[in-house]
Amino acid sequence: MKNSEVAEVSGLESPRFFSKKQTGILIAFGIVFWFCGAMAVKFGYAIGLFGHTGSLISFALALPVSWLSVLLIVKGADLKPLQIVPGIGLGLATATFFDGIVLTWGTWVYGTNSDQISFGAAWILWGAFTFLAFAFLEAYRKGIKLA
């Protein structure tokens, strides 16, 4: 047994779900993906990616982007199968933290039009769902069963 395993078994040290490095990487990914989403809202509205019709395009585009992003995060943070869902969850928690603050006190980051902001916020919520859904699918693909 390794020293860390002995310490965990003996109760001398609390086990960690992620290493400190993984935690930092996941938080950084959360910030980067939040910022990319915010910029997609800010600049995507002007080219018609948001609105009653345009949102269909942006929602559809979120699917492959989210799947590829989950794969990138899994690889970039070196997540093991059991870490995939909580790891994506930590990144989403970070992104949601920034999103909540900026939607409350800095809506100018997303744009100046209230339609732009509300359609963008809906798209960001959809993106959070797709990230988490693909995290579950990726974990399942790697042998993690839900039940």
N, C-alpha and C positions, 0 to 999 in steps of 0.2 A: 504494500500500500504506500501511496505517496504521503508526504507529511500533511498536505492539505486534506486528503481523505481521512487520515487518522484524526486530525483536528475536528473535522466535521462529525465523524462518528462519535468521538468523545465529548462533543458539545463545547469544545474550547473556542470554536470559531463558527460564526454563522455562515451557512452556505450562501453562495451568490448565484443568482440566476444568470447574470451576465458578468463578464469580466469588466473591470473599469474601462478598459480600452473599448470593448463592445458598447458599453453604456454611452461613452463619449461619441462614438461613431453613430449610434442610433439617434442620439439627440441632434447631432449635426445634420444627419439626413432629414430629420423632421423639420429643422429650420430651413434647409435648402429646398425641400419639396414644398413647404408652405410658401416660401418666397416665389418659387416658380409658379405656383398656383395663383398667387396674388398678381403676378405680372401677366399671366395668361388672361386673367379677368380684366386687368387694366388695358391691355393692348388688344385682346381678342374681341372685345365689344365693338371696337371701331371697325373691325373687318367682318362683323356679322356672326361671330361665334356664340353670341348670347342673345336671348330674346325667345319669343314663343317658338319660332321655327329654328333659329340658329342653335338653340340649346340642344336640339336633337343631335346635331353634328358634334357639339362639344361633349355631350354625354356619351356618344358612341366612341369618340376619340379617347375618352378617359379609360375605356376598357383595355385596349392593348398597351397604352402608356402605363397604366397601373400594374398590369401583369409584368411588364418588363422592369418596372421600377422595383417591384417586390423581389424579382430575381437579382437585380443589382444590389439591393439592400442585404439580401441573404448572403450574397457573395462578399460584398464590401465589409460587412460586420462579422463574417465567418460564423453565421448562425447554424447551429445544429438543428435537426428537425423539431425537437421539443421547444426550441427557442424562437421559431419562426413567428408564430402568432403573438406571443408576448413581445417579441422584438419589434414587429410592425406596430403593435399596440403602443409601445413606448414612443416610437417615432410619431404616431398619430396623436398621442397625448401632447407631445411637444408642439406639433403643428396646430392643434386645436387651441392650445394655450395662447399662441401668438395670434391666431385667427380671432379669438374672442376679444383680446385686447384691442387689436387694430379695427375690428368691426365696431367696437364701442367708441374708441377715442381717436381713430386715425383712418376713417373711411376714405380719405383722399388717396391712400395707398392703392385702393381698388379702382377709384375713379370718382368723378364728381356727380354723376347721374344716378339718381336713386334706383332706377330700373337696372342699370349696370351693376350696382352693388347688390341688389336683391337676387338678380339672376346669377351673378357670380357666386354669391353665398350659397345658393342652391346647388350650383355645380361643385363647389368645394365640399359640401356635405355628401354629394353623390360620390365624389372622388374618395372621401374617407371610407365610405361603404365599399367601393371597389377595391381599395387597398386591403382592407381587412378580409373581404371575401376571397381575394386571391391569396392572401396569407394562409387562410384555412385550406384552400385548394392545394397550394404548394406543400403545406405540411402533410396533407393527405397523400399527395403524390410520393412523399418521402416516407410513407408508412405510418404516419400518426393517425390513429382512428379516433373519431369523436366519441364513440360509445363502446 
